[in-house]
Amino acid sequence: MRISLCNEVIRELPFERQCAFARAVGYDGLEIAPFTLGEEPHLLSAARRADVRRAAAEAGIAITGLHYLMLTPKGLSITSGDAAQRARTVDVMRRLCNLAADLGARVLVHGSPAQRALEPGKEAEGRKWGAECFAAVAEAASKAGVVYCIEPLAAPDNQFVHTVEEAAAIVRAVASPGVRTMVDCSAAGRAEAQTVPDLLRHWLPTGLIAHVHLNDPNRRGPGEGALAFAPILRALATGGYEGAAAVEPFVYEPDGPSCAARAIGYVRGLIEAG
């Protein structure tokens, strides 16, 4: 299992320095939020893609995935009643699959709760449209050799897909190896009936879990709240999880680099302790 850092935590640094910093403090990889690469990351030039991949390689760090996919370009939604808006969103989703492949990433994590908000009075339709958008990206993901993950997120921040069970129902309906789900510890700690370790023990054997985010329900990094991560890491190890686990805090105190360094020290210590 590789431990990655979600790069928006240190986005004030140039990308080359993000790579060098993450490697220096002990991460195996970076998980990139596309908006940190520009306003239209799905249209990133071939030269820029090569530069990003080269910077990571020269620092000795992997690009393990993409997440927070829908922040840019503006105006995206998988649940909008506007068919043209949904079609544009699916086009971006497909192009991001190609971006991920070009960068050497293996997974994409579709969180972006604002871009899957349900329109009042059209909640049922919105859920249907959202599921259709996830189905529409499956072929592109498979063709690119990446896995597109539906991220369950807790209310009230999110309205569509709160639990792994809900995400798994969509994944099973899509029935493609290009679409899976994942566990975000912060969201799971607030939305799931099971503990996070029990959730992992239940779902890892299904093969539907393709990614993990390490964060606390208080929206800080692992080790900065009440959630115990030693049992989570043990559940991942005993469950044979071989993907990446990405540190994704939302609150950075005193600053992003300090939070990132603290988190990896905590996680590595737990892993070494067994």
Backbone as CSV, one residue per row, in Angstrom:
resi,resn,N_x,N_y,N_z,CA_x,CA_y,CA_z,C_x,C_y,C_z
1,MET,0.847,-1.201,0.000,0.000,0.000,0.000,0.879,1.247,0.000
2,ARG,0.633,2.119,-0.963,1.395,3.367,-1.040,0.615,4.487,-0.348
3,ILE,1.336,5.365,0.343,0.720,6.511,1.017,0.991,7.761,0.193
4,SER,-0.087,8.424,-0.217,0.017,9.623,-1.046,-0.467,10.848,-0.279
5,LEU,-0.119,11.987,-0.804,-0.598,13.264,-0.279,-1.450,13.942,-1.328
6,CYS,-2.636,14.386,-0.946,-3.463,15.170,-1.852,-2.809,16.541,-2.031
7,ASN,-2.471,16.874,-3.257,-1.527,17.963,-3.474,-2.080,19.346,-3.197
8,GLU,-3.408,19.503,-3.099,-3.920,20.844,-2.789,-3.519,21.289,-1.385
9,VAL,-3.128,20.346,-0.540,-2.675,20.686,0.817,-1.441,21.585,0.759
10,ILE,-0.623,21.417,-0.277,0.601,22.217,-0.414,0.600,22.960,-1.757
11,ARG,-0.581,23.358,-2.193,-0.706,23.947,-3.537,-0.024,25.304,-3.677
12,GLU,0.359,25.932,-2.576,1.073,27.205,-2.700,2.490,27.003,-3.235
13,LEU,2.973,25.779,-3.214,4.305,25.482,-3.746,4.227,25.183,-5.241
14,PRO,5.238,25.552,-6.021,5.294,25.101,-7.414,5.268,23.575,-7.462
15,PHE,4.769,23.010,-8.552,4.582,21.561,-8.587,5.871,20.798,-8.329
16,GLU,6.982,21.275,-8.896,8.251,20.585,-8.684,8.598,20.522,-7.206
17,ARG,8.302,21.610,-6.478,8.588,21.627,-5.038,7.587,20.769,-4.268
18,GLN,6.352,20.681,-4.749,5.393,19.766,-4.129,5.938,18.339,-4.150
19,CYS,6.441,17.944,-5.312,6.991,16.597,-5.459,8.173,16.381,-4.519
20,ALA,9.098,17.333,-4.513,10.294,17.199,-3.682,9.942,17.181,-2.200
21,PHE,9.008,18.048,-1.799,8.602,18.095,-0.393,7.947,16.781,0.026
22,ALA,6.983,16.311,-0.772,6.264,15.088,-0.413,7.225,13.917,-0.268
23,ARG,8.160,13.815,-1.173,9.136,12.738,-1.097,10.022,12.894,0.128
24,ALA,10.443,14.114,0.415,11.367,14.344,1.524,10.764,13.985,2.866
25,VAL,9.455,14.218,3.039,8.841,13.951,4.342,8.291,12.529,4.454
26,GLY,8.344,11.753,3.364,8.027,10.336,3.491,6.852,9.790,2.712
27,TYR,6.267,10.589,1.819,5.167,10.074,1.005,5.699,9.282,-0.180
28,ASP,4.867,8.338,-0.637,5.193,7.576,-1.838,4.690,8.250,-3.099
29,GLY,3.647,9.076,-2.951,3.042,9.649,-4.136,2.284,10.925,-3.864
30,LEU,1.865,11.552,-4.933,0.954,12.695,-4.890,-0.345,12.303,-5.572
31,GLU,-1.454,12.725,-4.992,-2.766,12.606,-5.629,-3.173,14.021,-6.026
32,ILE,-3.315,14.255,-7.312,-3.452,15.613,-7.827,-4.908,16.038,-7.930
33,ALA,-5.208,17.210,-7.411,-6.483,17.879,-7.679,-6.300,18.649,-8.972
34,PRO,-7.006,18.297,-10.051,-6.743,18.913,-11.348,-6.778,20.443,-11.363
35,PHE,-7.596,21.048,-10.487,-7.675,22.512,-10.503,-6.341,23.153,-10.155
36,THR,-5.441,22.406,-9.495,-4.117,22.959,-9.175,-3.228,23.041,-10.411
37,LEU,-3.671,22.418,-11.502,-2.887,22.447,-12.746,-3.381,23.505,-13.721
38,GLY,-4.540,24.121,-13.435,-5.054,25.147,-14.327,-6.564,25.168,-14.387
39,GLU,-7.094,26.157,-15.097,-8.543,26.329,-15.190,-9.203,25.292,-16.086
40,GLU,-8.445,24.705,-17.005,-8.988,23.680,-17.897,-8.038,22.479,-17.910
41,PRO,-7.928,21.798,-16.789,-6.935,20.725,-16.687,-7.189,19.567,-17.642
42,HIS,-8.439,19.376,-18.035,-8.750,18.287,-18.966,-8.191,18.556,-20.361
43,LEU,-7.824,19.822,-20.611,-7.247,20.209,-21.905,-5.754,20.494,-21.801
44,LEU,-5.131,20.060,-20.742,-3.705,20.296,-20.544,-2.914,19.787,-21.747
45,SER,-1.975,20.591,-22.196,-1.201,20.234,-23.394,-0.343,18.996,-23.136
46,ALA,0.021,18.341,-24.212,0.892,17.174,-24.106,2.223,17.543,-23.461
47,ALA,2.731,18.727,-23.783,4.006,19.162,-23.211,3.899,19.362,-21.707
48,ARG,2.792,19.980,-21.267,2.608,20.204,-19.840,2.418,18.882,-19.096
49,ARG,1.687,17.960,-19.697,1.524,16.640,-19.081,2.879,15.958,-18.909
50,ALA,3.704,16.063,-19.935,5.033,15.461,-19.857,5.875,16.127,-18.769
51,ASP,5.742,17.449,-18.619,6.487,18.173,-17.586,6.079,17.718,-16.191
52,VAL,4.768,17.556,-15.981,4.265,17.132,-14.670,4.785,15.734,-14.340
53,ARG,4.677,14.847,-15.305,5.134,13.474,-15.070,6.646,13.439,-14.830
54,ARG,7.399,14.248,-15.576,8.855,14.281,-15.423,9.242,14.816,-14.045
55,ALA,8.535,15.856,-13.576,8.851,16.428,-12.259,8.678,15.394,-11.156
56,ALA,7.615,14.620,-11.241,7.388,13.581,-10.242,8.468,12.506,-10.321
57,ALA,8.784,12.087,-11.536,9.793,11.036,-11.707,11.156,11.486,-11.192
58,GLU,11.510,12.725,-11.464,12.811,13.224,-11.027,12.897,13.340,-9.512
59,ALA,11.740,13.560,-8.865,11.716,13.622,-7.403,11.611,12.238,-6.773
60,GLY,11.395,11.219,-7.597,11.265,9.862,-7.083,9.931,9.598,-6.438
61,ILE,8.889,10.254,-6.942,7.562,10.104,-6.349,6.549,9.770,-7.444
62,ALA,5.556,8.972,-7.108,4.540,8.571,-8.078,3.391,9.571,-8.095
63,ILE,2.716,9.656,-9.221,1.410,10.315,-9.269,0.398,9.183,-9.220
64,THR,-0.267,9.047,-8.103,-1.106,7.866,-7.871,-2.549,8.049,-8.321
65,GLY,-3.034,9.286,-8.368,-4.423,9.480,-8.739,-4.778,10.935,-8.921
66,LEU,-6.023,11.150,-9.321,-6.633,12.475,-9.397,-7.865,12.475,-8.506
67,HIS,-8.168,13.638,-7.915,-9.378,13.757,-7.100,-9.867,15.197,-7.164
68,TYR,-11.027,15.459,-6.553,-11.648,16.788,-6.601,-11.732,17.215,-8.065
69,LEU,-12.397,16.404,-8.851,-12.305,16.475,-10.309,-13.085,17.602,-10.956
70,MET,-14.157,18.052,-10.321,-15.138,18.880,-11.024,-15.086,20.368,-10.691
71,LEU,-14.082,20.801,-9.924,-14.048,22.214,-9.538,-13.813,23.121,-10.738
72,THR,-12.960,22.684,-11.650,-12.715,23.428,-12.888,-12.772,22.461,-14.058
73,PRO,-13.240,22.922,-15.208,-13.755,24.261,-15.511,-15.087,24.510,-14.791
74,LYS,-15.522,25.734,-14.762,-16.736,26.100,-14.063,-17.968,25.531,-14.763
75,GLY,-19.034,25.379,-13.976,-20.331,25.032,-14.547,-20.563,23.564,-14.818
76,LEU,-19.878,22.668,-14.111,-20.063,21.241,-14.318,-21.103,20.680,-13.349
77,SER,-21.829,19.670,-13.782,-22.789,18.982,-12.910,-23.201,17.662,-13.545
78,ILE,-23.234,16.602,-12.729,-23.737,15.314,-13.214,-25.217,15.124,-12.880
79,THR,-25.788,16.048,-12.134,-27.181,15.904,-11.687,-28.084,17.019,-12.201
80,SER,-27.572,17.876,-13.054,-28.339,18.998,-13.583,-29.465,18.514,-14.504
81,GLY,-30.559,19.251,-14.504,-31.639,18.978,-15.441,-31.320,19.403,-16.860
82,ASP,-30.226,20.103,-17.059,-29.796,20.565,-18.369,-28.950,19.476,-19.029
83,ALA,-29.492,18.825,-20.043,-28.799,17.716,-20.694,-27.472,18.153,-21.302
84,ALA,-27.420,19.368,-21.837,-26.181,19.864,-22.430,-25.110,20.040,-21.359
85,GLN,-25.500,20.502,-20.191,-24.552,20.666,-19.097,-24.006,19.310,-18.662
86,ARG,-24.875,18.322,-18.579,-24.416,16.979,-18.213,-23.483,16.409,-19.276
87,ALA,-23.817,16.624,-20.538,-22.977,16.112,-21.620,-21.586,16.741,-21.567
88,ARG,-21.526,18.048,-21.293,-20.233,18.723,-21.170,-19.455,18.143,-19.991
89,THR,-20.152,17.856,-18.900,-19.507,17.293,-17.720,-18.936,15.912,-18.022
90,VAL,-19.699,15.078,-18.699,-19.211,13.745,-19.059,-17.987,13.844,-19.971
91,ASP,-17.993,14.806,-20.866,-16.825,15.002,-21.725,-15.592,15.322,-20.898
92,VAL,-15.742,16.183,-19.887,-14.621,16.504,-19.007,-14.179,15.257,-18.247
93,MET,-15.132,14.485,-17.729,-14.812,13.258,-16.994,-13.990,12.309,-17.856
94,ARG,-14.408,12.131,-19.096,-13.677,11.237,-20.001,-12.270,11.754,-20.289
95,ARG,-12.165,13.049,-20.505,-10.849,13.617,-20.784,-9.930,13.531,-19.565
96,LEU,-10.500,13.633,-18.369,-9.686,13.487,-17.160,-9.169,12.059,-17.011
97,CYS,-9.909,11.093,-17.501,-9.391,9.720,-17.510,-8.118,9.648,-18.337
98,ASN,-8.115,10.308,-19.484,-6.915,10.328,-20.327,-5.780,11.094,-19.670
99,LEU,-6.133,12.208,-18.978,-5.107,12.953,-18.252,-4.470,12.075,-17.190
100,ALA,-5.299,11.369,-16.429,-4.764,10.486,-15.391,-3.806,9.468,-15.985
101,ALA,-4.219,8.852,-17.090,-3.357,7.856,-17.727,-2.046,8.473,-18.196
102,ASP,-2.114,9.666,-18.773,-0.905,10.327,-19.259,0.055,10.672,-18.121
103,LEU,-0.496,10.909,-16.932,0.345,11.254,-15.782,0.826,10.019,-15.030
104,GLY,0.366,8.844,-15.432,0.764,7.618,-14.756,-0.088,7.264,-13.560
105,ALA,-1.206,7.962,-13.385,-2.114,7.702,-12.269,-2.984,6.493,-12.560
106,ARG,-3.460,5.849,-11.508,-4.269,4.641,-11.679,-5.734,4.845,-11.327
107,VAL,-6.039,5.866,-10.520,-7.432,6.067,-10.094,-7.823,7.533,-10.207
108,LEU,-9.121,7.749,-10.381,-9.722,9.068,-10.275,-10.812,8.977,-9.219
109,VAL,-10.906,9.989,-8.364,-11.880,9.985,-7.278,-12.877,11.107,-7.509
110,HIS,-14.132,10.740,-7.768,-15.172,11.714,-8.050,-15.870,12.079,-6.741
111,GLY,-15.389,13.175,-6.138,-16.053,13.745,-4.971,-16.929,14.897,-5.413
112,SER,-16.388,16.109,-5.316,-17.036,17.308,-5.871,-18.530,17.381,-5.550
113,PRO,-18.892,17.528,-4.279,-20.314,17.505,-3.916,-21.143,18.612,-4.541
114,ALA,-20.571,19.789,-4.731,-21.342,20.893,-5.314,-21.758,20.586,-6.741
115,GLN,-20.977,19.770,-7.413,-21.262,19.450,-8.813,-22.133,18.194,-8.950
116,ARG,-22.683,17.738,-7.833,-23.680,16.667,-7.869,-24.858,16.998,-6.947
117,ALA,-25.063,18.291,-6.730,-26.199,18.739,-5.926,-27.501,18.426,-6.655
118,LEU,-28.539,18.100,-5.889,-29.843,17.762,-6.459,-30.730,18.993,-6.529
119,GLU,-31.335,19.202,-7.680,-32.226,20.341,-7.861,-33.535,20.092,-7.103
120,PRO,-34.018,21.066,-6.337,-35.271,20.902,-5.597,-36.413,20.487,-6.524
121,GLY,-37.127,19.455,-6.085,-38.239,18.954,-6.881,-37.834,17.958,-7.939
122,LYS,-36.508,17.796,-8.173,-36.034,16.854,-9.192,-35.003,15.893,-8.591
123,GLU,-35.197,15.551,-7.304,-34.214,14.723,-6.632,-34.089,13.341,-7.274
124,ALA,-35.220,12.704,-7.563,-35.176,11.363,-8.158,-34.518,11.401,-9.543
125,GLU,-34.900,12.399,-10.322,-34.296,12.539,-11.652,-32.800,12.804,-11.554
126,GLY,-32.414,13.636,-10.578,-31.003,13.956,-10.407,-30.175,12.728,-10.076
127,ARG,-30.706,11.866,-9.213,-29.988,10.629,-8.894,-29.847,9.750,-10.135
128,LYS,-30.886,9.683,-10.932,-30.848,8.897,-12.169,-29.817,9.474,-13.135
129,TRP,-29.831,10.792,-13.319,-28.879,11.432,-14.226,-27.447,11.231,-13.743
130,GLY,-27.247,11.353,-12.431,-25.905,11.161,-11.888,-25.383,9.761,-12.157
131,ALA,-26.225,8.759,-11.928,-25.822,7.377,-12.190,-25.514,7.175,-13.667
132,GLU,-26.302,7.818,-14.536,-26.051,7.711,-15.979,-24.706,8.323,-16.364
133,CYS,-24.339,9.415,-15.709,-23.038,10.029,-15.992,-21.898,9.117,-15.570
134,PHE,-22.035,8.458,-14.427,-20.994,7.520,-14.013,-20.895,6.365,-15.006
135,ALA,-22.043,5.894,-15.490,-22.020,4.825,-16.494,-21.364,5.290,-17.782
136,ALA,-21.580,6.564,-18.119,-21.077,7.086,-19.395,-19.566,7.223,-19.423
137,VAL,-18.922,7.233,-18.263,-17.466,7.385,-18.235,-16.750,6.037,-18.184
138,ALA,-17.508,4.957,-18.005,-16.902,3.644,-17.774,-16.010,3.201,-18.920
139,GLU,-16.484,3.339,-20.144,-15.704,2.878,-21.284,-14.399,3.655,-21.425
140,ALA,-14.478,4.976,-21.236,-13.272,5.795,-21.335,-12.257,5.410,-20.266
141,ALA,-12.735,5.136,-19.040,-11.834,4.740,-17.962,-11.156,3.414,-18.293
142,SER,-11.955,2.450,-18.737,-11.391,1.145,-19.063,-10.379,1.251,-20.196
143,LYS,-10.721,2.024,-21.211,-9.829,2.173,-22.354,-8.512,2.832,-21.954
144,ALA,-8.577,3.784,-21.016,-7.371,4.476,-20.548,-6.582,3.653,-19.538
145,GLY,-7.170,2.567,-19.049,-6.486,1.744,-18.061,-6.510,2.319,-16.664
146,VAL,-7.554,3.105,-16.351,-7.688,3.704,-15.031,-9.018,3.274,-14.412
147,VAL,-9.170,3.549,-13.130,-10.401,3.235,-12.414,-11.032,4.526,-11.923
148,TYR,-12.283,4.730,-12.273,-13.025,5.931,-11.891,-13.859,5.586,-10.661
149,CYS,-13.551,6.239,-9.535,-14.169,5.904,-8.252,-15.265,6.893,-7.862
150,ILE,-16.421,6.356,-7.518,-17.506,7.154,-6.957,-17.219,7.322,-5.470
151,GLU,-17.106,8.549,-5.014,-16.769,8.806,-3.607,-18.022,9.100,-2.793
152,PRO,-18.388,8.227,-1.860,-19.487,8.551,-0.952,-19.072,9.689,-0.019
153,LEU,-19.949,10.668,0.133,-19.669,11.815,0.997,-20.862,12.065,1.908
154,ALA,-20.591,12.539,3.109,-21.624,12.675,4.129,-22.459,13.935,3.935
155,ALA,-23.706,13.859,4.383,-24.551,15.039,4.504,-24.048,15.850,5.713
156,PRO,-24.307,17.148,5.748,-25.066,17.958,4.795,-24.237,18.495,3.631
157,ASP,-22.955,18.145,3.582,-22.094,18.674,2.524,-22.462,18.115,1.156
158,ASN,-23.110,16.973,1.127,-23.383,16.260,-0.115,-24.806,15.722,-0.102
159,GLN,-25.437,15.668,-1.282,-26.819,15.199,-1.382,-26.980,13.879,-2.111
160,PHE,-25.975,13.473,-2.891,-26.113,12.304,-3.760,-24.973,11.325,-3.522
161,VAL,-25.288,10.151,-3.030,-24.377,9.058,-2.679,-23.666,9.365,-1.354
162,HIS,-24.280,8.885,-0.283,-23.738,9.116,1.056,-22.928,7.941,1.589
163,THR,-23.240,6.719,1.153,-22.637,5.532,1.744,-22.006,4.652,0.665
164,VAL,-21.132,3.770,1.117,-20.528,2.810,0.193,-21.602,1.927,-0.416
165,GLU,-22.615,1.580,0.356,-23.714,0.762,-0.167,-24.388,1.444,-1.353
166,GLU,-24.649,2.739,-1.248,-25.264,3.475,-2.355,-24.335,3.506,-3.569
167,ALA,-23.070,3.769,-3.326,-22.111,3.791,-4.436,-21.981,2.424,-5.081
168,ALA,-21.950,1.382,-4.260,-21.798,0.024,-4.778,-22.974,-0.369,-5.659
169,ALA,-24.169,0.106,-5.335,-25.337,-0.202,-6.170,-25.159,0.369,-7.574
170,ILE,-24.598,1.581,-7.659,-24.338,2.177,-8.971,-23.237,1.410,-9.690
171,VAL,-22.170,1.067,-8.968,-21.057,0.332,-9.563,-21.543,-0.995,-10.135
172,ARG,-22.367,-1.699,-9.379,-22.864,-2.989,-9.855,-23.765,-2.826,-11.071
173,ALA,-24.545,-1.754,-11.096,-25.406,-1.510,-12.253,-24.586,-1.166,-13.488
174,VAL,-23.507,-0.413,-13.314,-22.636,-0.069,-14.435,-21.940,-1.311,-14.970
175,ALA,-21.524,-2.180,-14.044,-20.928,-3.476,-14.395,-19.723,-3.335,-15.326
176,SER,-18.800,-2.460,-14.948,-17.577,-2.252,-15.715,-16.389,-2.200,-14.770
177,PRO,-15.261,-2.796,-15.131,-14.072,-2.694,-14.279,-13.526,-1.274,-14.193
178,GLY,-14.015,-0.376,-15.070,-13.556,1.002,-15.047,-14.199,1.865,-13.993
179,VAL,-15.238,1.370,-13.306,-15.934,2.148,-12.280,-15.966,1.347,-10.986
180,ARG,-15.512,1.970,-9.903,-15.507,1.364,-8.582,-15.903,2.433,-7.552
181,THR,-15.822,2.096,-6.289,-16.057,3.071,-5.243,-14.839,3.109,-4.324
182,MET,-14.929,3.858,-3.228,-13.796,4.033,-2.333,-14.302,4.396,-0.949
183,VAL,-13.387,4.481,-0.003,-13.730,4.864,1.373,-12.959,6.123,1.742
184,ASP,-13.697,7.170,2.064,-13.136,8.390,2.627,-13.401,8.324,4.125
185,CYS,-12.344,8.246,4.931,-12.525,8.015,6.373,-13.329,9.119,7.046
186,SER,-13.118,10.365,6.634,-13.862,11.474,7.223,-15.352,11.332,6.967
187,ALA,-15.711,11.059,5.713,-17.122,10.914,5.367,-17.712,9.660,5.991
188,ALA,-16.971,8.551,5.934,-17.476,7.299,6.486,-17.715,7.401,7.982
189,GLY,-16.842,8.132,8.672,-17.000,8.300,10.103,-18.258,9.062,10.481
190,ARG,-18.805,9.818,9.518,-20.026,10.587,9.783,-21.283,9.960,9.179
191,ALA,-21.133,9.186,8.101,-22.303,8.733,7.356,-22.626,7.250,7.514
192,GLU,-21.642,6.439,7.860,-21.841,4.999,7.860,-22.285,4.483,9.231
193,ALA,-23.092,3.428,9.218,-23.525,2.798,10.467,-22.387,1.982,11.079
194,GLN,-21.539,1.406,10.232,-20.397,0.628,10.703,-19.215,1.525,11.020
195,THR,-18.307,1.026,11.851,-17.038,1.709,12.038,-16.247,1.611,10.735
196,VAL,-15.253,2.468,10.561,-14.457,2.417,9.337,-13.737,1.070,9.188
197,PRO,-13.113,0.518,10.245,-12.496,-0.800,10.079,-13.502,-1.881,9.674
198,ASP,-14.686,-1.875,10.288,-15.707,-2.861,9.925,-16.188,-2.650,8.491
199,LEU,-16.291,-1.400,8.087,-16.689,-1.089,6.715,-15.685,-1.684,5.728
200,LEU,-14.393,-1.505,6.024,-13.355,-2.054,5.150,-13.383,-3.577,5.146
201,ARG,-13.566,-4.182,6.302,-13.614,-5.647,6.352,-14.802,-6.183,5.565
202,HIS,-15.895,-5.434,5.558,-17.081,-5.861,4.813,-16.886,-5.719,3.305
203,TRP,-16.316,-4.591,2.871,-16.318,-4.268,1.446,-15.064,-4.667,0.690
204,LEU,-13.907,-4.756,1.346,-12.690,-5.114,0.610,-12.810,-6.457,-0.117
205,PRO,-13.413,-7.474,0.493,-13.516,-8.748,-0.221,-14.369,-8.697,-1.487
206,THR,-15.207,-7.678,-1.639,-16.055,-7.585,-2.833,-15.287,-7.143,-4.063
207,GLY,-14.119,-6.546,-3.856,-13.353,-6.018,-4.974,-13.855,-4.677,-5.481
208,LEU,-14.819,-4.077,-4.794,-15.401,-2.814,-5.260,-14.676,-1.586,-4.716
209,ILE,-13.793,-1.762,-3.733,-13.067,-0.644,-3.125,-11.729,-0.486,-3.841
210,ALA,-11.552,0.649,-4.511,-10.327,0.867,-5.281,-9.467,1.993,-4.731
211,HIS,-9.883,2.628,-3.635,-9.095,3.744,-3.123,-9.540,4.057,-1.696
212,VAL,-8.665,4.778,-0.978,-8.944,5.187,0.404,-8.391,6.584,0.622
213,HIS,-9.175,7.410,1.323,-8.697,8.702,1.805,-8.545,8.636,3.322
214,LEU,-7.398,9.051,3.806,-7.123,9.076,5.245,-7.335,10.490,5.764
215,ASN,-8.377,10.664,6.554,-8.716,11.949,7.162,-9.681,11.708,8.309
216,ASP,-9.821,12.673,9.188,-10.655,12.533,10.371,-12.028,13.161,10.140
217,PRO,-13.070,12.654,10.803,-14.390,13.297,10.676,-14.401,14.779,11.039
218,ASN,-13.403,15.238,11.806,-13.322,16.668,12.115,-12.691,17.479,10.979
219,ARG,-12.422,16.789,9.840,-11.900,17.386,8.610,-10.406,17.736,8.693
220,ARG,-9.757,17.243,9.706,-8.311,17.410,9.804,-7.607,16.132,9.343
221,GLY,-6.300,16.140,9.432,-5.541,14.983,9.002,-5.637,13.833,9.973
222,PRO,-5.182,12.638,9.549,-5.172,11.489,10.459,-4.310,11.776,11.679
223,GLY,-4.855,11.405,12.839,-4.149,11.660,14.085,-4.475,12.982,14.735
224,GLU,-5.292,13.809,14.069,-5.656,15.113,14.631,-7.075,15.130,15.198
225,GLY,-7.670,13.967,15.370,-9.031,13.902,15.897,-9.249,12.616,16.661
226,ALA,-10.515,12.260,16.848,-10.861,11.114,17.680,-10.797,9.781,16.938
227,LEU,-10.781,9.800,15.623,-10.799,8.552,14.861,-9.456,7.839,15.006
228,ALA,-9.500,6.568,15.409,-8.287,5.762,15.577,-7.903,5.161,14.230
229,PHE,-6.695,5.426,13.776,-6.272,4.953,12.462,-5.502,3.639,12.500
230,ALA,-5.017,3.237,13.654,-4.323,1.945,13.719,-5.254,0.804,13.290
231,PRO,-6.492,0.731,13.783,-7.394,-0.344,13.329,-7.733,-0.232,11.846
232,ILE,-7.788,0.989,11.311,-8.066,1.179,9.880,-6.923,0.631,9.048
233,LEU,-5.693,0.952,9.415,-4.530,0.469,8.676,-4.397,-1.044,8.790
234,ARG,-4.755,-1.606,9.954,-4.723,-3.064,10.110,-5.765,-3.718,9.215
235,ALA,-6.949,-3.112,9.137,-8.005,-3.667,8.282,-7.586,-3.645,6.826
236,LEU,-6.904,-2.582,6.404,-6.409,-2.517,5.034,-5.357,-3.597,4.785
237,ALA,-4.450,-3.770,5.740,-3.382,-4.759,5.573,-3.935,-6.178,5.557
238,THR,-4.777,-6.504,6.508,-5.313,-7.876,6.566,-6.288,-8.145,5.434
239,GLY,-6.889,-7.085,4.899,-7.794,-7.247,3.771,-7.086,-7.334,2.441
240,GLY,-5.766,-7.250,2.448,-4.992,-7.377,1.219,-5.078,-6.174,0.303
241,TYR,-5.388,-5.008,0.866,-5.505,-3.816,0.033,-4.141,-3.429,-0.529
242,GLU,-4.051,-3.249,-1.848,-2.784,-2.953,-2.505,-2.802,-1.631,-3.260
243,GLY,-3.850,-0.839,-3.095,-3.917,0.446,-3.770,-3.216,1.539,-2.978
244,ALA,-3.559,2.770,-3.297,-2.998,3.909,-2.570,-3.974,4.372,-1.498
245,ALA,-3.420,4.899,-0.433,-4.202,5.569,0.604,-3.685,7.000,0.658
246,ALA,-4.563,7.960,0.424,-4.133,9.348,0.296,-4.554,10.170,1.504
247,VAL,-3.629,10.915,2.040,-3.901,11.834,3.151,-4.611,13.058,2.584
248,GLU,-5.806,13.344,3.111,-6.620,14.438,2.576,-7.274,15.244,3.702
249,PRO,-6.524,16.087,4.387,-7.157,16.989,5.348,-7.795,18.173,4.620
250,PHE,-8.751,18.797,5.282,-9.394,20.005,4.741,-9.061,21.238,5.571
251,VAL,-8.627,21.007,6.799,-8.219,22.085,7.699,-6.708,21.999,7.849
252,TYR,-6.009,23.088,7.532,-4.544,23.088,7.572,-4.076,24.059,8.663
253,GLU,-3.690,23.524,9.797,-3.160,24.371,10.868,-1.882,23.746,11.406
254,PRO,-0.798,24.515,11.475,-0.703,25.956,11.181,-0.650,26.279,9.694
255,ASP,-0.308,25.274,8.874,-0.255,25.485,7.427,-0.223,24.123,6.749
256,GLY,-0.371,24.117,5.425,-0.439,22.869,4.693,0.780,21.979,4.831
257,PRO,1.993,22.500,4.586,3.180,21.642,4.714,3.339,21.035,6.109
258,SER,3.039,21.818,7.146,3.152,21.274,8.509,2.164,20.141,8.731
259,CYS,0.918,20.332,8.257,-0.092,19.282,8.389,0.315,18.030,7.629
260,ALA,0.839,18.227,6.412,1.243,17.091,5.599,2.367,16.310,6.261
261,ALA,3.347,17.021,6.817,4.476,16.359,7.462,4.032,15.622,8.727
262,ARG,3.152,16.247,9.500,2.664,15.593,10.705,1.911,14.318,10.364
263,ALA,1.061,14.383,9.341,0.219,13.246,8.987,1.046,12.036,8.560
264,ILE,2.051,12.257,7.732,2.817,11.109,7.257,3.643,10.506,8.390
265,GLY,4.122,11.333,9.295,4.840,10.803,10.441,3.946,9.915,11.305
266,TYR,2.713,10.366,11.512,1.745,9.598,12.298,1.412,8.275,11.607
267,VAL,1.111,8.345,10.313,0.723,7.139,9.580,1.878,6.152,9.493
268,ARG,3.067,6.638,9.176,4.229,5.738,9.099,4.516,5.091,10.445
269,GLY,4.352,5.842,11.516,4.571,5.284,12.849,3.615,4.154,13.149
270,LEU,2.344,4.325,12.760,1.361,3.259,12.991,1.674,2.033,12.153
271,ILE,2.088,2.267,10.914,2.409,1.126,10.036,3.601,0.350,10.584
272,GLU,4.635,1.066,11.031,5.816,0.404,11.560,5.511,-0.345,12.848
273,ALA,4.584,0.195,13.660,4.224,-0.447,14.917,3.385,-1.702,14.677
274,GLY,2.790,-1.762,13.493,2.006,-2.955,13.145,0.649,-2.971,13.770
